[in-house]
Amino acid sequence: MDDFMRAAFKEARLGAEEGGVPIGAALVDGDSLVATGRNRRLQDTAPVMHAEINCLYNAGKTIQDFGGMTLYSTLMPCYMCAGAVLQFGITKVVTAESKTANEGFEMMVRHGVEVIDLDLDEAKSLLGEFIRTKPHQWHSHPPK
Amino acid sequence: MDDFMRAAFKEARLGAEEGGVPIGAALVDGDSLVATGRNRRLQDTAPVMHAEINCLYNAGKTIQDFGGMTLYSTLMPCYMCAGAVLQFGITKVVTAESKTANEGFEMMVRHGVEVIDLDLDEAKSLLGEFIRTKPHQWHSHPPK
């Protein structure tokens, strides 16, 4: 795990401490960390505030063009977040796991995004614990 | 144009008055307006704050499950917003136009979403005026 994924994990753990869904993300430009974010769906009462959207929201405070950048996430992006990757011209996505959810994978690959899944037990364990203890909060928004 | 699209247009015009990108959206459950929103990309310095995302963000304050609902937008949803439609199980999308942008159309149709484009001159005119006067602000985030 490199420093960027570590930054995403740090956000995921902050989310867990807040009682939120423990998923974190980081936006990287070359060798530079641009922004981080975490799922704030429960904290903000906002279903759209996934980790990747929150990360891009935070990134927007300092930079407006995410083209060619790399997005790290502790979970494979959903359809919405994968769509954001395409929309903003993000060219590479690194995920910590894709076993818990995998919706956005094909969408990104079909559009030429490089997707690397590190398949880390640490990610599956962190999110799995949340799903076991709060299953209704995890499953409240089934994708179509 | 029905009352729901009128609500979306009202948001688009509010955006124009604020100096923002004039695109509006409305979320509808059966015969009931759940929430409206507008593109706040420039107002909030937040590239992710498209009209549809803002509308779903606002909707989240009163309801958490958007499954089976209809999303109105004065412009065909982009990849990110189309992905949000899929992710949250929204089953129908009504747009005022799709000439200015059309990215999300195929993505939604492929997943079985009913998409109706009203092709209204009023929408093309409102957004066209923005693009003519502020081209660099419209084109700053080319989709991949």
Interface residues (C-beta under 8 A of the other chain):
Chain A: D44 T45 A46 P47 V48 M49 I53 L56 Y57 G60 K61 Q64 D65 F66 G67 C78 Y79 M80 C81 A82 G83 A84 V85 L86 Q87 F88 G89 I90 T91 E103 G104 M107 H111 G112 V113 S140 H141 P142 P143 K144
Chain B: D44 T45 A46 P47 V48 M49 I53 L56 Y57 A59 G60 K61 Q64 D65 F66 G67 C78 Y79 M80 C81 A82 G83 A84 V85 L86 Q87 F88 G89 I90 T91 E103 G104 M107 H111 G112 V113 S140 H141 P142 P143 K144
